[in-house]
Structures are given as structure tokens and as C-alpha cells.
Amino acid sequence: MSFKGLQPITYGGREVWPLIEGGKGVSATNHASSGAWAAAGGIGTISAVNADSYDENGEFIPQVFHGATRAERHQELIDYGIRGAITQIKRAHDIAGGKGAININVLWEMGGSQPILHGVLEATRGLVNGVTCGAGMPYKLSEIAAKYGVYYLPIVSSARAFRALWKRAYSKVPEWLGAVVYEDPWLAGGHNGLSNAEDPLVPQDPYPRVKALRETMRAEGVSESVPIVMAGGVWYLREWENWIDNPELGLIAFQFGTRPLLTVESPIPQEWKDKLRTLEPGDVLLHKFSPTGFYSSAVRTPFLQMLEARSQRQIAFAKAEVADSSVRLEVDRKKYWVSPEDYARAQGWVSAGYTSALKTPDDTIVFVTPEEREQIHTDQTECMGCLSHCGFSSWKDHDDHTTGRLADPRSFCIQKTLQSIAHDGDVDNNLMFAGHAAYRFKQDPFYSNNFTPTVKDLVDRILTGD
């Protein structure tokens, strides 16, 4: 029996539970967790973002880049991505044993997303059921999915975003629309789709937003058999009882991104799993340090606190003396004109050891230590083009390979930190993505006495309502 008579849905030609594993970034969701989720009757989702490859002994192959230019390293990144995702899909398919379904997840704004999708789907025909995709407006997603006979599941955070995608592209191939994922921008982990009109500090109730999404889908003639997937903040199904069998919302499925991190099959290092058990309400921060330019949600580790502090050591400057910037400041043998108040603040930072200043794209300078300055420059120099547009390195993956904007030292190399936490387990000095409900690991009795469930244990538990 399932909670409130929760019924399976038809997906990929078979019946599956409307429970979807969230596809979490660089190596945080792989074949082991996704294959097990499918084997338990749900929809497993492999992250096809910098997916891991293995040697003949089954050992992880570190992604080392040899190209002299960013464009050359970018091509290496694409090659790694294709090989890794193919490997993960084949392994997950074997684990699933014909049960459930297997999706892959990509970020539209990741570097080389389209050649990676083509390369992966061409080599895995019949093994992948669908592609979930967000972090941008993936207009070409439907065209690519239809070419390979797989479903596409766009990730949106508003009815307005879906309407734009539908009218421009998706209405041409409605038969391959597998689901629409509503990812709540105030609750979900990872990158979030907040618009300029929405306040990151004022969360909105997801119910009316999902209701508006269904109304838009109906107005555009989308089949009622296409579910909306609620993603972000989902923990206990009993807390979503009024969403199930609700005519206003239509067919609903639920995505679990954070809870599957703490399972036996989860590939994240033990240090990361242990840290999850310690989190308190408010420990996950919605911030805008990501080089993608999107808001994102991550645990407020010392790494994130360092980025917050760096941005606070920031002042505006002018290139020549003007009324508001009348004091000359010299740092690193460069001259800036700043206000008297900011001059005093700068002197305090310099006295504290932050003796270098780096320009930002917003006509400000941030104060860093010489060691930080050197590390920032090294990371920018070693950029391998992991994003279609990177604020940290000014890279873009097409045309002349530059965004035309100054590299932003307030950001960071996201490829480096996500690879590091996923494989080395250093939770203090890296970005640690998590949904805002991650504090519930500490509160949920299911995880008491240091219990770590298998994926099957977790799916069975979820089906009870807990």
C-alpha cells in the first residue's frame, strides 16, 4: 500500500511510481543511486554533468586537462562528459534490471551541453527514458530529445517560463514532453530560477505557482497525462496530501533531490554524508556567487562564508577625481579614486592583511590577501570552459569565447570545487549544494542512531508518507 493510494504513472512504456530522484550536479548522482532508484520502481536520474569515467579496474579517472588553450580544454571536457555519461547510463541500466526508468539531467548553461547530449543519446539508444534540463531556457531540448526518441522534462520555476518554451519550441513536438518539473526557487538545492521580479528573501507558496503552471499547460493544450513534478522542499508525502488527486493541479509527481544524498548507494563521500546529519534550519543559503549568474542554494560552509566576506570587502571607485570619489587610494601600485569613508574602510582591510585589490565588472574593487589573489588568477587561467557563459573567467563556449566582461573575482571556479567535494569530501573548503530542507536529516527519526538507508529502504519509507 502507498500513501493516500498514490498511484503509479505510465512513463517510458511502463508503470513507475511518481517518485523521481533529483539529478544532482557533478558526480553527486551516478549509476549506483539512479539504478537503485529505478530498481525500486521510481525514476532514477543520472547527472550527465561531468559524469565520472572508470579504468579497466573500475577506478575513477580524474579529469585532468592537457590543452594549452581554454578551447582545447573545453573540447577535452566535452569528451570526458560524453564518455562518463555513457558509462553511467549503461551501469545504471544494468542495476535497474528492467524496472522503473532512467533519466539523465543536464544544465542547459553547462559548457557544450548540446554536443554532449547528442553524443550521449546517440550511444545509449534504448537505455535512457528522458532528459531533465534547467539552468537556462532550453529551447532546443525538445528537438534533440525527439531526434533520439526520448522524453524531455524541462525544469521551470514559473508558468511564464513554460509558456515561453512551449510557444517557441515545445509545441512542435508535444508527444515527447514527458513531464514539466516545477523547481521551487526558494526551496530547491543547486541553481535556482528566480526572476528579477521575485525577492530571494520572500518565499512564495508553491501551490498557486504550480496551479498557474497547470492552467497554462491546459490553455496551451498540453495533455492531462503529462505530470507536473514538484521539486524542492519535498520530504514527507503526507505534507503534500492535498496535492495528490487534486483536480486543480492534475497529475503530480514528486522529486527528491536532498534525501537520496544520505543513502548507502549515494556516491558522495562519507564526510559529506556526515555533515548532512548536523545541519540546522537556516544553514542552507540562497546566494548569488555562482559564476552562472543564477541564484543557487548551498550549505553555508566556511567556503561560502569566505565568499560572503570577500564581497563585503568591496568598495566603488572612479577612474578620476569626482565629487563623491575625492580621495586617491593606491593598491598593488594601481590608483583608484574613492570616497573618504571607503578610503578608511580600505585602510582597515589592508591593515588586516588584505593588501591586494581586484577589479569587478561593476566598477568596484574587492580586497583579498596576496595568496587569495594568486589562487584566483590560477583558477581563472586554468579555466576549461565548463559553462556556456562564465562570470568568473569571462569564458563563453561559442563565437570568440569571451563574454566581453571583466572576470569577476567575487565568484569562483565551480568545476573545481564541485569535483573536489564529490571526490575528496572536503566539505569546509568547497561548495556543498543542498536543498533548504536538509536540516531535516537531524530531525527525522528515520535517520536516528546514525542509520543510513539503502535507496530501496528510502523509497519504501517515502511511499508510507514518511
Rosetta blueprint (number, residue, H / E / L):
1 M L
2 S L
3 F H
4 K H
5 G H
6 L L
7 Q L
8 P L
9 I E
10 T E
11 Y E
12 G L
13 G L
14 R E
15 E E
16 V E
17 W L
18 P L
19 L E
20 I E
21 E E
22 G L
23 G L
24 K L
25 G L
26 V L
27 S L
28 A L
29 T L
30 N L
31 H H
32 A H
33 S H
34 S H
35 G H
36 A H
37 W H
38 A H
39 A H
40 A L
41 G L
42 G L
43 I E
44 G E
45 T E
46 I E
47 S E
48 A L
49 V L
50 N L
51 A L
52 D L
53 S L
54 Y E
55 D L
56 E L
57 N L
58 G L
59 E L
60 F E
61 I L
62 P L
63 Q L
64 V L
65 F L
66 H L
67 G L
68 A L
69 T L
70 R H
71 A H
72 E H
73 R H
74 H H
75 Q H
76 E H
77 L H
78 I H
79 D H
80 Y H
81 G H
82 I H
83 R H
84 G H
85 A H
86 I H
87 T H
88 Q H
89 I H
90 K H
91 R H
92 A H
93 H H
94 D H
95 I H
96 A H
97 G L
98 G L
99 K L
100 G L
101 A E
102 I E
103 N E
104 I E
105 N E
106 V E
107 L E
108 W L
109 E L
110 M E
111 G L
112 G L
113 S H
114 Q H
115 P H
116 I H
117 L H
118 H H
119 G H
120 V H
121 L H
122 E H
123 A H
124 T L
125 R L
126 G L
127 L L
128 V L
129 N L
130 G E
131 V E
132 T E
133 C E
134 G E
135 A L
136 G L
137 M L
138 P L
139 Y L
140 K L
141 L H
142 S H
143 E H
144 I H
145 A H
146 A H
147 K H
148 Y H
149 G L
150 V L
151 Y E
152 Y E
153 L E
154 P E
155 I E
156 V E
157 S L
158 S L
159 A H
160 R H
161 A H
162 F H
163 R H
164 A H
165 L H
166 W H
167 K H
168 R H
169 A L
170 Y H
171 S H
172 K H
173 V L
174 P H
175 E H
176 W H
177 L E
178 G L
179 A L
180 V E
181 V E
182 Y E
183 E E
184 D L
185 P L
186 W L
187 L L
188 A L
189 G L
190 G E
191 H E
192 N E
193 G L
194 L L
195 S L
196 N L
197 A L
198 E L
199 D L
200 P L
201 L L
202 V L
203 P L
204 Q L
205 D L
206 P H
207 Y H
208 P H
209 R H
210 V H
211 K H
212 A H
213 L H
214 R H
215 E H
216 T H
217 M H
218 R H
219 A H
220 E L
221 G L
222 V L
223 S L
224 E L
225 S L
226 V L
227 P L
228 I E
229 V E
230 M E
231 A E
232 G L
233 G L
234 V L
235 W L
236 Y L
237 L H
238 R H
239 E H
240 W H
241 E H
242 N H
243 W H
244 I L
245 D L
246 N L
247 P L
248 E L
249 L L
250 G L
251 L L
252 I E
253 A E
254 F E
255 Q E
256 F E
257 G L
258 T L
259 R H
260 P H
261 L H
262 L L
263 T L
264 V L
265 E L
266 S L
267 P L
268 I L
269 P L
270 Q H
271 E H
272 W H
273 K H
274 D H
275 K H
276 L H
277 R L
278 T L
279 L L
280 E L
281 P L
282 G L
283 D L
284 V E
285 L E
286 L E
287 H E
288 K L
289 F L
290 S L
291 P L
292 T L
293 G L
294 F L
295 Y E
296 S E
297 S E
298 A E
299 V E
300 R L
301 T L
302 P H
303 F H
304 L H
305 Q H
306 M H
307 L H
308 E H
309 A H
310 R H
311 S H
312 Q H
313 R L
314 Q E
315 I E
316 A E
317 F L
318 A E
319 K L
320 A L
321 E L
322 V L
323 A L
324 D L
325 S L
326 S L
327 V E
328 R E
329 L E
330 E E
331 V E
332 D L
333 R L
334 K E
335 K E
336 Y E
337 W E
338 V E
339 S L
340 P H
341 E H
342 D H
343 Y H
344 A H
345 R H
346 A H
347 Q H
348 G H
349 W H
350 V H
351 S H
352 A L
353 G L
354 Y L
355 T L
356 S E
357 A E
358 L E
359 K E
360 T L
361 P L
362 D L
363 D L
364 T E
365 I E
366 V E
367 F E
368 V E
369 T L
370 P H
371 E H
372 E H
373 R H
374 E H
375 Q H
376 I H
377 H H
378 T H
379 D H
380 Q H
381 T H
382 E L
383 C L
384 M L
385 G L
386 C L
387 L E
388 S L
389 H E
390 C L
391 G L
392 F L
393 S L
394 S L
395 W E
396 K E
397 D L
398 H L
399 D L
400 D L
401 H L
402 T E
403 T L
404 G L
405 R L
406 L L
407 A L
408 D L
409 P L
410 R L
411 S L
412 F L
413 C L
414 I H
415 Q H
416 K H
417 T H
418 L H
419 Q H
420 S H
421 I H
422 A H
423 H H
424 D H
425 G L
426 D L
427 V L
428 D L
429 N L
430 N L
431 L L
432 M L
433 F E
434 A L
435 G L
436 H L
437 A L
438 A L
439 Y L
440 R H
441 F H
442 K H
443 Q H
444 D L
445 P H
446 F H
447 Y H
448 S H
449 N H
450 N H
451 F L
452 T L
453 P L
454 T L
455 V H
456 K H
457 D H
458 L H
459 V H
460 D H
461 R H
462 I H
463 L H
464 T L
465 G L
466 D L
